[in-house]
Amino acid sequence: MSIGAHFYSSTHADVSQLGLTDGSVIFHGGVVDERGELTLDLGPTHHKVPISYNAKDMTISIAGEIFAADHCEKAVSRYLDDRDIVLEATTLGFAELFCLTRALIVSGKHTFHITYAEPAKYNKSVGSGESYALSEIINDYAPIPHSVVDLSSEEVEAGVFFLGYEQERMARALEEYQMISSKLVKVVFGVPAFRAGWELNAIVPHLQMLSEHSGFEIAYCSANDPASAFESLERTLRSLSNGARMFIAPIGTKPCGVATAVFASLYPVESGILYDHPKKKTKRSFGVHIWHKYLVNVSL
């Protein structure tokens, strides 16, 4: 059986319609906006497990216990029985999402659910015109265990940036790692976007960067479809020379982060992750437009 992943997607008008099995184990992150409040209001029949990642010391907190992130599968193993596993991606940060996804796959749990709530509206900075206030602090890029990549290595041949609204995140990556410009770089925008016209909120802020780096390939994938993002990563993987590696910077929509987490878990030799661990801004969005449930099935 070849390595791969299938994403079976469904959309729902209300969180109560997600149809999660009673007793499901739901891994979730901290609540910063109304979406988080609503998505965790799933009733008392589920076992909810809070999780958070500390980028400074590369540890992960699961239900209040601290573990080294490179041993996440040992910490998660206690929850792997006949219950359904759900990763609540609305509240989970990318690092938590990757650590959990890898832990499940390494532990032999090859089928699991991921939920995500699209925002009805994003918040903008006061007096900033069209600038969106999604992050309180954007940190330096720091490695995540089991997906470290040495960008100075000639083995790293290509890279993929999934881009969102915050242009300073890619700008910082290009400043910190000037060798990126020598790689075969693909920048991916979420088109179709969550809502018609929202794609411009990502494209316009990056126009100057694209004009300065005209050699970067521009690509598109659906903003809310992990399968579309996964296929984009597979195309880059197939383009690599024998023995070469690629990096992925999942700084766009969360469904693109879902695809990155699954892809990097399945291809740890061929890929690595470049991520800046931003601190999410409180009240970064308002309301919920629609709920997504992704059934992920991987093969090794």
Beta strands, then each sheet from edge to edge (+ up, - down):
strand 1: 4-12
strand 2: 25-28
strand 3: 47-54
strand 4: 59-62
strand 5: 65-68
strand 6: 85-88
strand 7: 111-122
strand 8: 135-137
strand 9: 156-163
strand 10: 184-190
strand 11: 217-221
strand 12: 245-251
strand 13: 271-273
strand 14: 279-280
strand 15: 285-299
sheet 1: 1+ 15- 7+ 6+ 2+ 3+ 4- 5+
sheet 2: 8+ 14-
sheet 3: 11+ 10+ 9+ 12+ 13+
end
